Amino acid sequence: MIEIPRAALTADLIAQQAEFFSFGTNDLTQTTFGISRDDAETGFLQEYLAKHILPEKTVRDARPGRVGKLMRVV
């Protein structure tokens, strides 16, 4: 399972050896933004959302232009 940015960026190399892989978008999103599971709901993330530093619950969003861009690179 591809769950960290480095693995996403080297998925072409991983694919040469693996028969199958998938993306773990929750963990991939968290590691891309450097946000832990604890912070996602109870830490600084709530303040970032309230102040519109992050426009939405980014830790659950793998849309193009964000974490989805890492997945498209593959």
C-alpha positions as CSV (number, residue, x, y, z in Angstrom):
1,M,0.0,0.0,0.0
2,I,1.3,3.4,-1.0
3,E,0.9,5.5,2.2
4,I,3.8,8.0,2.2
5,P,4.8,10.7,-0.3
6,R,8.2,9.1,-1.2
7,A,6.4,5.8,-2.1
8,A,4.0,7.7,-4.3
9,L,6.8,9.4,-6.1
10,T,8.6,6.1,-6.7
11,A,5.6,4.0,-7.4
12,D,6.9,3.3,-10.9
13,L,9.8,1.5,-9.4
14,I,7.6,-0.3,-6.9
15,A,5.3,-1.4,-9.7
16,Q,8.3,-3.2,-11.3
17,Q,8.4,-5.6,-8.4
18,A,4.8,-5.6,-7.1
19,E,1.9,-7.5,-8.6
20,F,-0.6,-5.0,-7.2
21,F,-0.6,-1.9,-5.0
22,S,-3.2,0.6,-3.8
23,F,-3.1,4.0,-2.2
24,G,-3.8,4.5,1.4
25,T,-5.2,8.0,1.0
26,N,-5.8,8.7,4.6
27,D,-2.2,8.1,5.7
28,L,-0.9,9.5,2.4
29,T,-2.8,12.8,3.1
30,Q,-1.6,12.9,6.7
31,T,2.0,12.4,5.8
32,T,1.9,14.8,2.9
33,F,0.6,17.6,5.1
34,G,2.6,16.5,8.2
35,I,-0.6,16.1,10.3
36,S,-0.9,13.3,12.7
37,R,-4.2,11.4,13.5
38,D,-4.3,13.1,16.9
39,D,-3.9,16.6,15.4
40,A,-6.5,15.8,12.7
41,E,-9.5,16.2,15.0
42,T,-8.3,17.6,18.3
43,G,-5.1,19.6,17.8
44,F,-4.0,22.7,15.8
45,L,-5.9,21.5,12.7
46,Q,-9.2,22.8,14.2
47,E,-7.7,26.2,14.5
48,Y,-6.3,26.1,11.0
49,L,-9.8,25.2,9.7
50,A,-11.5,27.9,11.7
51,K,-9.0,30.6,10.5
52,H,-9.3,29.3,6.9
53,I,-5.6,28.5,6.8
54,L,-6.8,25.2,5.4
55,P,-10.1,25.6,3.5
56,E,-11.7,22.3,4.5
57,K,-10.9,19.0,6.2
58,T,-7.9,18.5,4.1
59,V,-6.9,15.3,5.9
60,R,-9.9,13.6,4.2
61,D,-9.4,15.2,0.8
62,A,-7.5,13.5,-2.0
63,R,-8.7,15.8,-4.8
64,P,-6.5,16.8,-7.7
65,G,-4.1,19.6,-6.8
66,R,-3.5,18.2,-3.4
67,V,-2.7,14.6,-2.5
68,G,-4.4,13.6,-5.7
69,K,-1.5,15.2,-7.5
70,L,0.9,12.7,-5.9
71,M,-1.3,9.9,-7.1
72,R,-1.5,11.3,-10.7
73,V,2.3,11.4,-10.9
74,V,2.3,7.6,-10.8
